[in-house]
Amino acid sequence: MKNSERVEMLNALRRDMARSQKKGLHFILAAVVIWALVLAIHACPLSMTLKNILTICCSAPIFMIAVGFSKLIKVDFFDKSNPLYKPGILFAMNQMLYIPISIWAFYACPEKMLMIYAIVTGAHLLPYGWLYVSSAYSLFSVLIAAAALVVGWIFPSWVLAAAMLLLFIIFCAVLYAEVRKAEKQFAAC
């Protein structure tokens, strides 16, 4: 098999993954819920320690929330028919390796833990730009990480949480538009 044939086969698998998983829209919708919870936590008059603990705890159910959204938008969350399913899971699990950085910030600089957490959240989205053939992921990965750094450095944590919630809502809209465009192109074939 020629190299160009391998590349085309890989690209076909990526397009199929993007279509069948609706470019991971269910996870981004789940992230909106998580950031809404984080905003609620950071808007409350709680100690920074408690805010940080609750932030870490409220992010734990993201997979279950994503499963719920996958049912709503008709995505087979556990479809393993595409061989790129495993790398997709690996990309998701990659964020777990970054959580210790947030835990370190919890102790070293608690008022900046949310900033670190938001940067990690944005940065871990970058490989999905490749997997889902998505400019939205590529753009918002960088945008979220950069915005988290700037907003988190200057403003209180609740402003950062609000900014992240807004960015993820916009990300959902842009990603939804990408999904709709891809569905129309697929239907036309």
HURALIN-V8499 format. One record per residue. RES is the residue in three letters. PSI is psi as a letter, one per 30 degrees, with the letter a starting at -180 (NA if undefined). D_CENTER is the distance of its C-alpha to the mean C-alpha in Angstrom with 2 decimals. Layout:
res=RES psi=PSI d_center=D_CENTER
res=RES psi=PSI d_center=D_CENTER
This chain:
res=MET psi=k d_center=35.38
res=LYS psi=l d_center=34.90
res=ASN psi=e d_center=31.92
res=SER psi=e d_center=31.24
res=GLU psi=e d_center=31.27
res=ARG psi=e d_center=28.75
res=VAL psi=e d_center=26.40
res=GLU psi=e d_center=26.91
res=MET psi=e d_center=26.35
res=LEU psi=e d_center=23.03
res=ASN psi=e d_center=21.98
res=ALA psi=e d_center=23.19
res=LEU psi=e d_center=21.08
res=ARG psi=e d_center=17.93
res=ARG psi=e d_center=18.98
res=ASP psi=e d_center=19.77
res=MET psi=e d_center=16.43
res=ALA psi=e d_center=14.72
res=ARG psi=e d_center=17.38
res=SER psi=e d_center=17.53
res=GLN psi=g d_center=13.85
res=LYS psi=h d_center=13.53
res=LYS psi=g d_center=10.90
res=GLY psi=g d_center=8.43
res=LEU psi=e d_center=8.91
res=HIS psi=e d_center=9.54
res=PHE psi=e d_center=6.19
res=ILE psi=e d_center=5.21
res=LEU psi=e d_center=8.75
res=ALA psi=e d_center=8.49
res=ALA psi=e d_center=6.27
res=VAL psi=e d_center=9.22
res=VAL psi=e d_center=11.60
res=ILE psi=e d_center=10.56
res=TRP psi=f d_center=10.89
res=ALA psi=e d_center=14.07
res=LEU psi=e d_center=15.35
res=VAL psi=e d_center=14.76
res=LEU psi=e d_center=16.61
res=ALA psi=e d_center=19.33
res=ILE psi=e d_center=19.78
res=HIS psi=f d_center=20.10
res=ALA psi=f d_center=22.38
res=CYS psi=l d_center=24.76
res=PRO psi=i d_center=27.71
res=LEU psi=l d_center=26.72
res=SER psi=l d_center=27.20
res=MET psi=e d_center=24.43
res=THR psi=e d_center=24.69
res=LEU psi=e d_center=24.14
res=LYS psi=e d_center=21.24
res=ASN psi=e d_center=19.50
res=ILE psi=e d_center=20.45
res=LEU psi=e d_center=19.22
res=THR psi=e d_center=15.83
res=ILE psi=e d_center=15.41
res=CYS psi=e d_center=16.95
res=CYS psi=f d_center=14.99
res=SER psi=f d_center=11.66
res=ALA psi=e d_center=13.56
res=PRO psi=g d_center=13.55
res=ILE psi=e d_center=9.90
res=PHE psi=e d_center=11.17
res=MET psi=e d_center=14.18
res=ILE psi=e d_center=12.63
res=ALA psi=e d_center=10.56
res=VAL psi=e d_center=14.01
res=GLY psi=e d_center=15.66
res=PHE psi=e d_center=13.69
res=SER psi=e d_center=14.30
res=LYS psi=e d_center=17.94
res=LEU psi=e d_center=17.96
res=ILE psi=g d_center=16.74
res=LYS psi=h d_center=18.75
res=VAL psi=k d_center=16.48
res=ASP psi=j d_center=18.06
res=PHE psi=e d_center=15.33
res=PHE psi=g d_center=17.79
res=ASP psi=j d_center=19.26
res=LYS psi=g d_center=20.32
res=SER psi=f d_center=22.63
res=ASN psi=k d_center=20.72
res=PRO psi=f d_center=21.17
res=LEU psi=g d_center=17.73
res=TYR psi=e d_center=16.35
res=LYS psi=e d_center=17.03
res=PRO psi=e d_center=15.34
res=GLY psi=e d_center=12.14
res=ILE psi=e d_center=12.55
res=LEU psi=e d_center=13.51
res=PHE psi=e d_center=10.40
res=ALA psi=e d_center=8.50
res=MET psi=f d_center=11.55
res=ASN psi=e d_center=11.60
res=GLN psi=e d_center=9.64
res=MET psi=e d_center=12.65
res=LEU psi=f d_center=14.89
res=TYR psi=f d_center=13.61
res=ILE psi=e d_center=14.13
res=PRO psi=f d_center=17.85
res=ILE psi=e d_center=17.41
res=SER psi=e d_center=16.27
res=ILE psi=e d_center=19.18
res=TRP psi=e d_center=21.48
res=ALA psi=e d_center=20.66
res=PHE psi=e d_center=21.40
res=TYR psi=e d_center=24.91
res=ALA psi=e d_center=25.50
res=CYS psi=i d_center=24.27
res=PRO psi=e d_center=23.06
res=GLU psi=f d_center=22.83
res=LYS psi=g d_center=20.19
res=MET psi=e d_center=18.05
res=LEU psi=e d_center=15.50
res=MET psi=e d_center=15.42
res=ILE psi=e d_center=14.83
res=TYR psi=e d_center=12.08
res=ALA psi=e d_center=10.28
res=ILE psi=e d_center=11.17
res=VAL psi=e d_center=9.91
res=THR psi=e d_center=6.39
res=GLY psi=e d_center=6.65
res=ALA psi=e d_center=8.83
res=HIS psi=f d_center=7.21
res=LEU psi=f d_center=5.33
res=LEU psi=e d_center=9.04
res=PRO psi=f d_center=10.54
res=TYR psi=f d_center=8.85
res=GLY psi=e d_center=10.97
res=TRP psi=e d_center=13.84
res=LEU psi=e d_center=13.19
res=TYR psi=g d_center=12.65
res=VAL psi=h d_center=15.09
res=SER psi=j d_center=12.84
res=SER psi=f d_center=13.78
res=ALA psi=e d_center=11.11
res=TYR psi=e d_center=8.36
res=SER psi=e d_center=11.16
res=LEU psi=e d_center=12.12
res=PHE psi=f d_center=9.16
res=SER psi=e d_center=8.17
res=VAL psi=e d_center=11.78
res=LEU psi=e d_center=12.23
res=ILE psi=e d_center=9.79
res=ALA psi=e d_center=11.33
res=ALA psi=e d_center=14.74
res=ALA psi=e d_center=14.72
res=ALA psi=e d_center=13.81
res=LEU psi=e d_center=16.71
res=VAL psi=e d_center=19.12
res=VAL psi=e d_center=18.57
res=GLY psi=f d_center=18.26
res=TRP psi=e d_center=21.40
res=ILE psi=e d_center=23.45
res=PHE psi=l d_center=22.61
res=PRO psi=l d_center=22.53
res=SER psi=e d_center=19.46
res=TRP psi=e d_center=19.57
res=VAL psi=e d_center=19.41
res=LEU psi=e d_center=16.33
res=ALA psi=e d_center=14.67
res=ALA psi=e d_center=16.02
res=ALA psi=e d_center=14.80
res=MET psi=e d_center=11.14
res=LEU psi=e d_center=11.71
res=LEU psi=e d_center=13.46
res=LEU psi=e d_center=11.02
res=PHE psi=e d_center=8.27
res=ILE psi=e d_center=11.37
res=ILE psi=e d_center=12.48
res=PHE psi=e d_center=9.34
res=CYS psi=e d_center=9.95
res=ALA psi=e d_center=13.54
res=VAL psi=e d_center=13.29
res=LEU psi=e d_center=11.24
res=TYR psi=e d_center=13.78
res=ALA psi=e d_center=16.50
res=GLU psi=e d_center=15.52
res=VAL psi=e d_center=15.59
res=ARG psi=e d_center=18.91
res=LYS psi=e d_center=20.36
res=ALA psi=e d_center=19.67
res=GLU psi=e d_center=21.20
res=LYS psi=e d_center=24.20
res=GLN psi=e d_center=24.70
res=PHE psi=e d_center=24.62
res=ALA psi=e d_center=27.06
res=ALA psi=f d_center=29.32
res=CYS psi=NA d_center=29.77
